[in-house]
Amino acid sequence: MIKTEKDKKRFLEAWRQLGKAEKETLIHFAEFLLSRQSGKEAPVSSTPLGLPRPSSESAVKGLKRLKKNYPMIDADMGLLDEASRLLMEKVYGTPDSEVIDKLEALFSARYQNWQRDRIP
């Protein structure tokens, strides 16, 4: 959270040093974080929802789809750190489809761990 004028200056300085693609990625990531906030608690599915992967999906939209597809998985700092690292691969030229494949593997592994931890 940006609490002080010093924090605002640090953020703006970092923003100014980013290239166009990195700024777009940062905006998409911020939108992703905002999309996770909701005031309503709904029952959570214990199985993936099976949302289909569109043929021309962007990496950011893939991340959003996977987050919706696996509602039982908490978006903890470990998951967010790994997902943001994968999204940065897109900035450095990795095709969206490859990034999405890696994101799908990440979410699948997290789901398998979640299932294993639930079994008594």
C-alpha positions in Angstrom: 0.0 0.0 0.0 1.3 3.4 -0.9 1.1 5.3 2.4 3.6 8.1 2.1 4.7 10.7 -0.4 8.0 8.8 -0.5 6.3 5.6 -1.6 4.4 7.5 -4.3 7.7 8.9 -5.6 9.3 5.5 -5.6 6.4 4.0 -7.5 6.3 6.8 -10.1 10.1 6.6 -10.6 9.8 2.9 -11.2 6.9 3.5 -13.6 8.8 6.1 -15.6 11.7 3.6 -16.1 9.5 0.9 -17.5 9.0 0.3 -21.2 5.6 0.3 -22.9 5.2 -3.5 -22.6 6.2 -3.6 -19.0 3.7 -0.7 -18.1 1.0 -2.7 -19.9 1.8 -5.8 -17.9 1.8 -3.8 -14.7 -1.6 -2.4 -15.5 -2.9 -5.9 -16.3 -1.5 -7.3 -13.1 -3.1 -4.5 -11.1 -6.4 -5.2 -12.8 -6.0 -8.9 -12.0 -5.5 -8.0 -8.3 -8.6 -5.8 -8.3 -10.6 -8.5 -9.9 -9.9 -10.7 -6.9 -11.5 -8.3 -4.5 -15.2 -8.9 -3.9 -17.5 -8.1 -1.1 -19.5 -11.4 -1.4 -18.4 -14.8 -0.2 -19.9 -17.5 -2.3 -19.6 -21.3 -1.9 -16.4 -22.5 -3.4 -16.3 -25.5 -5.8 -14.0 -28.3 -4.8 -13.4 -29.2 -8.4 -12.1 -27.1 -11.3 -14.9 -25.5 -13.2 -13.6 -26.7 -16.6 -13.6 -23.2 -18.3 -12.5 -23.7 -21.9 -9.3 -22.1 -23.2 -10.0 -19.8 -26.1 -7.7 -20.3 -29.1 -6.4 -16.8 -29.1 -6.2 -16.1 -25.4 -3.7 -13.6 -24.0 -1.5 -14.6 -21.1 -3.2 -12.1 -18.7 -6.7 -13.4 -19.8 -5.4 -16.9 -19.3 -4.4 -16.1 -15.8 -7.8 -14.6 -15.1 -9.5 -17.7 -16.5 -7.4 -20.0 -14.5 -8.1 -18.1 -11.3 -11.8 -18.4 -12.0 -11.4 -22.1 -13.0 -9.7 -23.0 -9.7 -11.7 -21.0 -7.1 -10.6 -23.3 -4.3 -7.0 -22.2 -4.7 -5.9 -19.3 -2.5 -4.0 -16.6 -4.4 -1.3 -16.5 -1.8 2.0 -14.7 -2.3 3.7 -17.8 -3.6 1.2 -18.3 -6.4 1.1 -14.6 -7.3 4.9 -14.5 -7.3 5.2 -17.5 -9.7 2.3 -16.2 -11.9 3.8 -12.8 -12.2 7.2 -14.3 -13.0 5.5 -16.3 -15.8 3.7 -13.2 -17.1 7.0 -11.4 -17.3 8.2 -14.1 -19.7 5.6 -12.7 -22.1 7.3 -9.3 -21.9 10.6 -10.9 -22.9 9.1 -12.5 -26.0 7.6 -15.9 -24.9 4.4 -16.5 -26.9 1.2 -16.3 -25.0 0.4 -19.9 -25.6 3.6 -21.0 -23.9 3.0 -18.8 -20.9 -0.6 -20.1 -20.6 0.7 -23.7 -20.8 3.0 -22.9 -17.9 0.2 -21.1 -15.9 -2.0 -24.1 -16.5 0.6 -26.4 -15.1 1.1 -24.1 -12.1 -2.6 -24.1 -11.3 -2.9 -27.8 -11.9 0.0 -28.5 -9.5 -1.5 -26.2 -6.9 -4.9 -28.0 -7.2 -3.3 -31.4 -6.8 -1.5 -30.1 -3.6 -4.8 -28.7 -2.4 -6.5 -32.0 -2.9 -3.7 -34.0 -1.2 -3.8 -31.6 1.8 -7.6 -32.1 2.2 -7.5 -35.9 2.3 -7.4 -37.1 6.0 
